[in-house]
C-alpha cells in the first residue's frame, strides 16, 4: 500500500497545517474530538434551552470544563467574562474610539506587529481580501490603546485579540472581551514598563509557590540554576498559551478561564510542568532546562484537547480559592516592593 500523501489543509479557524506530522496529529485528534463535540453540542443545546446556565452554576462549570461548542463560544465567553455587561453599560463607545487617533508611537508598534500576527492563518496572511481580519485587528488594538493609555499597546495583545476575532467575528465584542481580560481578569499584566507588570510578577510568584508544593524536584532545579520563573513561563501567561498549545486546546483553556479566572492558568502551567518533570529535572544547564520546558508544552498529548483538559483538573490537584488568595496577597506585596525600587 502506498502511503497517504500529505496535503496542506487548514483547521476550522483558518490556521494552515503545513507539516506532515502536525497534520497527522491534527487528523487523528480531530477524528476523536469531533465525536465528543457532537455529543456536547446536543447537550449544550438542551442545557441552554431550558436555562440551566442561569440556575445551576455547578453543572455549568462541569459543562464548560468539557468544552463549549464553537457555535456557543461567542455568547458564552461574553457572558462568563462580564464583557457583555460592560458592553451594555457603554453603548457606542467602541464606535467612538474607532474614529479617534492614537499616539503615533503606539500605532507604529501595532502596525509593525499586525503582519507578524498569525501569518499562517487564512484571515491574517494579507491585508487585502474580503476575509482579511487585519483591518479589524488594527481597529480593535488602536481603540484599546486609546481606552487604556497606561497600557497603550503591548506585544501579546495582538495574538489575544486576533484569536478572539477568529472566534467572535465581531469587532465590538472582541474589543470588550479584550477590555475584560486586561482590565478585570488580569490587571497589571499588560503595561509599558516590564518592571511595572505587578500582576504578572505576582502570578509568576504564585506559580513558583505551587510548583514548590507539587513538584519539589523542579523547584530545586530552578533554585540551583538561579532561574527566574519569568524566563520560562512569561509567554505562557501573557499570551494565554497561544503559540504554546495547539489552537483547539487553547480554546478549551479559554473556555474554562473565562468562567473560573486565572486559577485555570496555574492549573495548565502545573500540568505542563508535571508532565515534563522527568525531562526538566534531567537537565544540568540553563539553556537545556529552558528547552525542556518548551518540549513539555509541545508534547503530543497537548493535541488531544479533551484529554488534556481532563489532565489539567486531575494532575494539578486541588487549588482552593483560599490558598490561592493567600499566595496572591504574599506575592503581590513582593511584586509591588520590587516595582518601587
C-alpha positions in Angstrom: 0.0 0.0 0.0 1.2 3.5 -0.8 1.5 6.0 2.0 -1.3 8.5 2.2 0.2 11.7 0.6 0.4 14.8 2.8 -1.7 17.7 1.6 -1.8 21.1 3.2 -5.1 21.8 5.0 -6.5 24.3 7.4 -8.4 24.0 10.6 -11.9 25.5 11.3 -10.4 28.8 12.2 -8.2 29.1 9.1 -4.8 28.0 10.5 -2.7 26.2 8.0 -1.4 22.7 9.0 1.8 22.9 7.0 3.7 20.0 8.5 3.0 16.3 7.8 3.5 15.2 11.4 1.3 18.1 12.7 -1.3 17.2 10.0 -1.5 13.6 11.0 -1.7 14.6 14.7 -4.5 17.0 13.8 -6.4 14.5 11.8 -6.2 11.8 14.5 -7.0 14.1 17.4 -10.0 15.7 15.4 -11.4 12.3 14.5 -11.8 11.5 18.2 -12.7 15.0 19.2 -15.5 15.5 16.7 -17.4 12.7 18.2 -17.1 14.4 21.6 -18.1 17.7 20.1 -21.3 16.3 18.5 -22.4 14.9 21.8 -21.5 18.0 23.8 -23.3 20.2 21.2 -26.5 18.3 21.6 -26.3 18.5 25.4 -25.4 22.2 25.3 -28.4 22.9 23.1 -30.7 21.3 25.7 -28.9 22.9 28.6 -29.2 26.4 27.2 -32.8 25.9 26.0 -34.1 25.1 29.5 -32.0 27.8 31.1 -29.8 25.7 33.3 -26.8 28.0 32.6 -28.7 30.5 34.8 -29.9 28.2 37.5 -27.2 25.6 38.0 -23.7 27.0 38.4 -22.1 23.7 39.3 -23.5 22.0 36.2 -22.5 25.0 34.1 -18.9 24.7 35.4 -18.9 21.0 34.6 -20.2 21.6 31.1 -17.6 24.3 30.5 -14.8 22.2 31.6 -15.8 19.6 29.0 -15.8 22.3 26.3 -18.1 24.9 24.8 -19.1 24.1 21.3 -18.0 26.5 18.6 -21.5 27.8 17.9 -21.9 28.9 21.5 -18.4 30.2 22.3 -19.0 33.9 21.4 -22.2 34.1 23.5 -20.7 32.2 26.5 -17.3 34.0 26.5 -19.1 37.4 26.5 -21.4 36.3 29.3 -19.0 34.4 31.5 -16.2 37.1 31.4 -18.5 40.0 32.1 -17.8 41.6 28.7 -21.4 41.5 27.7 -22.4 43.6 30.8 -19.6 46.1 30.1 -20.7 46.5 26.5 -24.2 47.1 27.6 -23.1 49.8 30.0 -21.1 51.6 27.4 -23.2 51.7 24.2 -21.5 53.4 21.2 -18.1 53.7 23.0 -16.3 51.4 20.6 -17.6 53.2 17.5 -16.5 56.5 19.1 -13.0 55.2 19.9 -12.6 53.8 16.3 -12.8 57.4 15.0 -10.0 58.7 17.2 -6.3 58.7 16.6 -3.9 57.0 19.0 -0.3 58.1 19.9 2.0 57.7 16.9 4.4 55.5 18.8 1.5 53.2 19.7 0.2 53.0 16.2 3.7 52.3 14.8 4.1 49.4 17.2 0.7 48.0 16.3 1.3 48.4 12.5 4.7 46.6 12.9 3.1 43.6 14.7 0.0 43.1 12.7 1.8 41.5 9.7 3.5 39.2 12.2 0.3 38.0 13.7 -0.7 34.6 12.6 0.7 34.9 9.1 -0.1 31.2 8.5 -3.8 31.9 9.0 -6.0 32.5 6.0 -7.7 35.5 7.6 -4.4 37.3 8.6 -1.9 36.4 5.9 -2.5 39.6 3.9 -4.2 43.0 4.2 -6.5 42.7 1.3 -9.5 40.5 0.6 -13.0 40.2 1.9 -12.0 37.7 4.6 -9.0 39.6 5.9 -9.2 40.4 9.6 -6.1 42.6 9.7 -8.0 45.9 9.4 -10.4 44.8 12.2 -7.5 43.7 14.4 -5.8 47.1 13.9 -9.0 49.0 14.9 -9.5 46.9 18.0 -5.9 47.3 19.2 -5.9 51.1 18.5 -9.3 51.5 20.3 -7.9 49.5 23.2 -4.8 51.7 23.4 -6.9 54.9 23.4 -9.2 53.5 26.1 -6.2 52.4 28.2 -3.3 54.9 27.8 -1.5 53.3 30.8 -1.3 50.1 28.7 -1.1 51.6 25.2 0.0 48.6 23.2 2.0 45.6 24.5 3.2 42.6 22.5 1.0 39.6 23.1 -2.2 41.6 22.9 -2.1 41.2 19.1 -2.3 37.4 19.4 -5.0 37.5 22.0 -7.2 40.0 20.1 -6.6 38.1 16.8 -7.8 34.7 18.2 -10.8 36.5 19.8 -11.6 37.9 16.4 -11.4 34.5 14.8 -13.9 33.1 17.3 -16.2 36.2 17.8 -16.2 37.5 14.2 -17.3 40.8 15.7 -15.1 43.8 16.4 -17.1 45.4 19.2 -17.4 42.1 21.1 -13.7 41.4 20.6 -12.9 44.9 21.9 -15.0 44.4 25.1 -13.7 40.9 25.7 -10.1 42.3 25.4 -11.0 45.0 27.9 -12.3 42.4 30.4 -9.0 40.4 30.1 -6.6 43.3 30.5 -8.7 45.4 32.9 -10.5 42.9 35.1 -9.3 39.4 34.9 -5.5 40.0 34.5 -4.9 43.6 35.8 -1.3 44.9 35.6 -0.3 42.1 33.2 0.0 44.4 30.2 1.8 47.7 30.8 4.5 49.8 29.1 7.3 49.2 31.6 8.1 45.5 32.4 9.1 46.4 35.9 5.5 47.6 36.5 3.9 44.4 35.4 2.9 43.8 39.0 0.0 41.4 38.1 2.3 39.2 36.0 5.1 39.2 38.6 2.6 38.3 41.3 1.3 35.3 39.4 4.7 34.1 38.5 5.5 34.2 42.2 2.3 32.2 42.9 3.3 29.6 40.3 6.7 29.3 41.9 5.0 28.5 45.3 2.6 26.0 43.7 5.5 24.2 41.9 7.4 24.0 45.2 4.3 22.3 46.7 3.6 19.9 43.8 7.0 19.4 42.2 9.8 19.9 44.7 12.3 18.5 42.2 11.6 21.1 39.6 11.6 23.8 42.3 15.0 22.6 43.5 16.4 22.7 39.9 15.1 26.2 39.4 16.8 27.4 42.6 20.0 25.6 41.7 20.1 27.3 38.3 19.0 30.6 40.0 16.4 30.8 37.2 13.5 33.2 37.3 10.1 31.8 36.5 9.6 34.7 34.1 12.3 33.2 32.0 10.3 30.1 31.2 6.7 31.0 31.8 6.1 34.6 30.9 4.9 33.8 27.4 2.5 31.1 28.7 0.7 33.7 30.9 1.0 36.8 28.8 -0.2 35.1 25.6 -2.7 32.9 27.5 -1.0 29.8 26.0 -1.3 30.9 22.4 1.7 29.6 20.4 2.4 27.3 23.3 -0.5 24.8 22.9 -2.4 23.8 19.7 -5.2 26.2 18.9 -8.1 23.9 19.8 -6.5 23.2 23.1 -6.1 27.0 23.7 -9.8 27.4 23.0 -10.6 24.8 25.7 -8.3 26.5 28.2 -10.0 29.9 27.4 -13.5 28.3 27.9 -12.5 27.5 31.5 -10.5 30.7 32.0 -13.5 32.9 31.2 -15.6 31.0 33.8 -13.1 30.3 36.6 -10.5 33.0 36.1 -6.7 32.9 36.5 -6.8 29.7 38.6 -7.1 27.9 35.3 -3.7 29.4 34.1 -2.0 27.9 37.1 -3.6 24.6 36.5 -2.5 24.4 32.9 1.0 25.6 33.7 1.3 23.0 36.5 0.1 20.2 34.2 2.7 21.1 31.6 5.5 21.2 34.3 4.4 18.0 36.0 4.1 16.1 32.7 7.6 17.3 31.7 9.1 16.9 35.1 11.4 13.9 34.3 12.9 15.7 31.3 13.2 19.0 33.1 15.0 17.7 36.1 17.4 15.7 34.0 18.9 18.9 32.6 22.1 20.3 34.1 22.4 23.6 32.1 20.1 26.6 32.0 19.7 26.5 28.2 18.8 22.8 28.3 16.4 23.4 31.1 14.6 26.2 29.1 14.4 23.8 26.1 12.9 21.1 28.4 10.1 23.5 29.4 9.4 24.2 25.7 9.3 20.5 25.0 6.9 20.0 27.8 4.4 22.3 26.2 4.7 20.7 22.8 4.2 17.1 23.7 1.8 15.0 21.6 -0.8 14.7 24.3 -1.5 18.5 24.1 -3.1 18.0 20.7 -5.9 15.9 22.3 -7.7 18.8 23.9 -10.4 16.9 25.6 -7.9 14.5 27.3 -5.6 17.4 28.0 -8.3 19.3 29.9 -9.1 16.2 31.9 -5.4 16.0 32.9 -5.5 19.7 33.8 -8.0 19.1 36.5 -6.7 15.7 37.6 -2.9 16.3 37.6 -2.8 19.8 39.1 -4.7 18.6 42.1 -6.7 20.8 44.5 -6.1 24.5 44.5 -8.5 26.2 46.8 -9.5 29.8 46.4 -8.5 30.5 50.0 -4.9 29.2 49.4 -4.7 31.0 46.0 -5.8 34.2 47.6 -3.2 33.9 50.4 -0.4 33.2 47.9 -1.6 36.1 45.7 -1.5 38.5 48.6 2.0 37.5 49.7 3.4 37.7 46.1 1.6 40.9 45.3 3.4 42.7 48.2 6.7 41.3 46.9 5.9 42.5 43.4 5.0 46.0 44.5 8.1 46.2 46.6 10.3 45.2 43.6 8.5 47.6 41.2 9.1 50.5 43.6 12.8 50.0 43.7 
